[in-house]
């Protein structure tokens, strides 16, 4: 079979988008809040039903080579359950508010067809999250998976279509660009949809933000966590280890650097060892094996601990129960790759003179990579967390928590459940919050005349005039 040319690929995507528009118009025409809610529930149950969840997790690991099955099962379940908790009872249809004081009635409206670009690190959980949000708000959605994520996405859509059929909804509400994926197909989808939602590589994000369609995209992660002299060291070590090793560090919220103040450095290293974090002092060996040709080693990234250790040439050199590596370094920037995102069970370890020095190191790391995403701190002094929030280029400060679980929403914090974190202006994004249902909805406002509310000049400028004169 001859390969498709760009024209054929575009025509293929155009046909899919046309079906999506037809399905969306019918979905909106006969809409009700109950209908939108049932559709979201159908998509959620498609991934959460235990047998299907396991099959999706197994297929994701099998085809992408990233992460591990038990953690993907947990991620598929908890991220979806948390999202469903967040949107339960939320009004996304009809009149949202009717304010007599302003004379404004606000009406919820779908955006139309959402184009969702999703990564290989979460080939089921991320598209499911986008699909649920899209359906909840009355939209159709077309997904563009990464090449390695195609099989998992296809199976997810098969499950979703089966559930939509049970409630009489058109399967064309949820589609994906046909395999094999290509840049031309993804580009056509982004140009033809009504809003792009993009999670993944910064190359994809750039393409989304320059495609001509309004886009909500997210920035790069490179999480740094500070452990200060007041921290509960055993708890900090346990949380960092659980977070760093979850799904083999595929999450953008996985700790990439730990900055530990000198006063408790040795004690914390001991606590980390108790949890399976092995100290490595030969950073040069790790760098040469982790970036053998200037690119991350695929035998290391997102692999189980034993495979990662073998690929790094550390077999027999670290304890048998090692879960991840803490590599001592002091370098930051492009000539020091350990200071960047590693997508593996490897974390850089920095020793700071004191808390102020730790904050200085963290700022330098974020200036190099990961600005806007998040920073963590383990401390008994909450004012330090607030100080980081006031001065660091970051949208989230995660306090005394396992970062991977906390950043994208947890049942024990107030963040909305999401797999996509906006990074604000620091990360080149239009949003500074977790991607959630509000980004899949638009509104119409009915505006009526009300009694005039025009202030006098004195009401506005009296205090200024008193200080500066007229």
Secondary structure as UniProt FT lines:
FT   HELIX           6..29
FT   HELIX           33..48
FT   HELIX           50..64
FT   HELIX           69..87
FT   TURN            88..89
FT   STRAND          94..99
FT   TURN            100..103
FT   STRAND          104..110
FT   STRAND          113..117
FT   TURN            121..124
FT   HELIX           125..136
FT   TURN            137..138
FT   STRAND          140..144
FT   HELIX           147..149
FT   HELIX           150..166
FT   TURN            167..168
FT   HELIX           171..173
FT   STRAND          174..176
FT   HELIX           183..192
FT   STRAND          195..198
FT   HELIX           202..209
FT   STRAND          215..217
FT   STRAND          223..227
FT   TURN            229..230
FT   HELIX           233..245
FT   HELIX           246..249
FT   TURN            252..253
FT   STRAND          255..261
FT   HELIX           262..264
FT   HELIX           265..275
FT   STRAND          277..280
FT   HELIX           283..290
FT   TURN            291..293
FT   TURN            298..302
FT   HELIX           305..311
FT   TURN            312..313
FT   TURN            315..317
FT   TURN            320..321
FT   STRAND          324..328
FT   TURN            334..335
FT   HELIX           337..339
FT   STRAND          346..352
FT   HELIX           355..368
FT   TURN            369..371
FT   STRAND          375..378
FT   HELIX           382..391
FT   STRAND          397..399
FT   HELIX           403..407
FT   TURN            411..412
FT   HELIX           425..427
FT   HELIX           437..440
FT   STRAND          441..447
FT   HELIX           457..468
//
